[in-house]
Amino acid sequence: MTDGEVKRFSAELFGKTISFEVGKLASLADGAVVVSCGGTDILVTAMGSKNEVDRDFFPLVVDVEERMYAAGKIPGGFFRREGRPSEKSILTARLIDRPLRPNFPEGMRIEVQVIATILSVDQINHPDVLAVNGASAALCISNIPFNGPVGAVRVGLFPEGLAINPTIPEMERSALDLVVAGVLDPESNEVDIIMVEAGASQVSEADLVEALEFSKQGIREMIRLQQQMIQEVGKPKREVNLRKFDFEAVENRFPDMKAKVENLLREMARNQVDKP
C-alpha cells in the first residue's frame, strides 16, 4: 500500500453495511482504521512502543474518546470543553480490552495503546461493537504482534426472532442485549467465543444458547473482512522479546503452593454455594 492511498473494505451484515477505511487518517500510527455503519464513524488507532518496559504485566491501554461534536452538539456550562470520560466510554473501553488482551503473545512487554475516537454518531447504530471490530482491525494491519482477528457482534431477541446488530431504537423492545466476541480456530475453522456480555429480561437458557450460536455467523463475517485487510494492507509483524517464566523453579521452591491454592479455591467455591 503506497503513501496517500486510501482503501475501503465493506461487508453486508444482516442488512447493514459495515465498512473499514485505511490510509486517510492517522497515517503515522502503527495501525489506523475508520470503521463506519450508517452515520456512525469511529477512528481507531493502535501504537506500540519501540522498546519493552520493565513490567510484570502486559501494559495495554484502551481508551475511548467521546466528543460532543460527534452528535452535533457543543459542550455547555462555564468551561465549554469536553469533560471527564463518561461511564459509557469507560465501559466501552473495557469491552474492547477484554477480547483483545488474551490475543497478544504471552510474555510481550511493549506498551500498546488503542484509542477509539468517535467521530460521528447517528443515534441509530451502536458505536461500541464497531469499536471492538475497529480495534482488532487496527492491530491486525499494524506491525504489532497480535494473534487476531477478533470479531464482535450484538444480538437482540425479538418476538419475530433473533437479530444481529439491531439499531438503538430496535433494542428498546429487545428482551436480550448480548455482545459476543470470538476468534477463528485455525484447526477446525470454527468460531471460538472468547467474550460474552449480556443483559436480559427473563430470557430462557435455550434462547441464550441459540443466540450465542447465532452470533457466530456475524463474527465469522467480521473476521473474514479483517483477514482480507491483512492480505491487502497488513504490515509485517515486528520481532519482540517474549519473557519466559520458569514455573518449574517456582514449584521446586514452593512444592506445596499449588495444592494450597487449589484447596483455597475449592473452599471459596464451596462457601459461595452454601450461602443462603
Phi, psi and omega in degrees: 000123183276159178298136180085350179280135180247128179238143180236140178230136183216157178215145176269120183235099177053050175088357179239140180263120176251125184235149176239131178242131183233136172107349183267317182244150173054050183291342180274351177287157177298324176208135181214135182219138168255115181256136187224148171209116186064234178259014177260122182232134181227128173267122179241124179242149178230131178226141177235139180293153181285330182241152178281157182248158182274085180227153175262019177213167179278115185278076176261131177239126176241128183228138176246120182257108174272143178229135181298326182295341179298331178257011180075031182239162176241131181302136178262188180089186186291318187278331180052047176216171180294139179269200180289164179301139179282167177299322180295319181292324177294316179293325177293321177299319177293324179296324177287318185297316190300313179282338182280316189305316181290350185262008170271151181303135180295131180094359179287134185230030171268148179287132179235130177240130176240117183243124176251113180253119182279112183276322179203148176227138181258006181062018179239313183258132182294131177277341188292312180293324176299321181294324177297312179295322179294321178296317178297317180295318180297320178290322183294321182273355179276178176268009179280129178301126183204130183265056179264199001280163173244130176250147181218144177216162171250139180240131175245152180243120183236166178303330180273355176134191181276153178216143178262134179053056175295159179285169179298314176297323180295325183293344179294336178251013179273139177277353185218132173239097187241122175250124184233136175236147182205168176234167181262124177289120184293336182276310183269346184060027177253156179280126175257123179282129182241349180207134179225132172224131188212151167224142186209164176237094177056057178259134182287160179297323179296320178295322181292318178297319179296321179295321178297317178293322180296325182296335184296334177297313179290322179298317180299320180292320177295322178293318180300318181294319179291326176297322176297320178296320179299316182295325187265324185230004182290144177267152175296139180287139181275161179277134176228154176280132178251124181287134177255140181249130182271085182290334179295322178294322178295318179295323178292324181283324180233078186295333183264000187295316183299314180296321180294318180294317179297318178296321179295318179295320178296321180294320178295318179295320179295321179295324179294320180292323184283349181295140180290000000 
